[in-house]
Every structure is written in structure tokens, then in C-alpha cells.
């Protein structure tokens, strides 16, 4: 491939696009991981047209705890990042 040079605006647009795509890939990976983890933890029998007693509440609780933990981790990392930037 030839060495292609982009102007600054195009480089910034490409960087922004790649960052968005990488963020979307991380979200998709997290959703897949969450789905698999909660499914394995909560679904005890063969799925039918309805969840067995307790499976639905287990799934909801699992997702809630996962989201709580993820938000806590994000806030902690953002706090550390802002402290580093102030130093």
C-alpha cells in the first residue's frame, strides 16, 4: 500500500471513528460476557417458553449487580485518570 497522507481534519475524523468503533466493540464484548455469565448462573434447566421460578429474578439481579460493578469500576478509573492529569 502506498504511503497515503491525510490532512489534519481527516486524521482527526479517522481517529474519532476508530475510537467509536473500538468502544462499540468493547460494549458488544461486555454484553456477550454478561449474557453468558448470567445465563450460566441463573438458568438451571432447559429453557422453555417461560423461565422457571426464580430464574427471571436471578437474571435481573445478576444484570443489576454487573451494571453496578461496571459503573463503580468506570468511576474509579475516571477518578484515577483525573488525578493523574492534575499531577
N, C-alpha and C positions, 0 to 999 in steps of 0.2 A: 504494500500500500504506500502511495506517495505521502510525503510529509505535507499534510494539509494544515494551513494556518488559519485560525479563526480570529475575528476581531474580538475585542473585549466583551462586547454585549452578547455575542453568540456564545462565547466561552461561559459567561455567567448564566445564560439560559440553559446551556447543556448541563452545567453543574447543578443548577436548581432541579432540572428534570431528573438527573441521576439520583439526587438526594431523595426526591419524592418517590421514585421507583424503588429505591432501597428501603425506604420507610414502609412502603406498601408491602414489600416482600417480608419485612420483619413482622408486620401486623398479620399477614396471612400465615406465617410460620407459627406465631403465637396462638392464633385461633385454632390452627390444626393441633398444636400441642395441647391446648386447653380442652378441646373436644375429645381427644384421645384419652387424656388423663382422667377427665371427669366421667367419661363413658365407662372406662375400665373400672373405676372406683365405685360407680353407682348402679350400673346395670348388671343385675345378678343372674338374670335368666335370659331366655330367648325373647327378643323384642316382638311384641305383637302390635295390635292397633292402639294399645294404651300401655303406659308404664305401670309396672306393679306398684303396690302400695309402698310408699317411701322412696321410690326411685326418682320421682319428679322433684320432691323436696330436696333429696340428696344432690341432684343435678343443679338446682337453683343455688343451694348453699355452696356447692363446690365452685360454681362460677363466681358467686359473690366474693368468696374468700380469695380466689385467684385474682379478681379485679382489685380488691383491697390491697393485696400484697404487691401487685404490679404498680399501682398508684403510689404506694409507700416507697418502693424502690426508685421510681422515677423522680419523686420529690427529693429523696435523699441524694441521688446523683446530681440533680439540678442544683441543690444546695452546695454540694461539694464543688461543682463546676464554678458557681458564682463566687465561692470563697477563693478559689484558685485565681480567678480573674481579678479579684480585688487585691491579691497579694503582689 
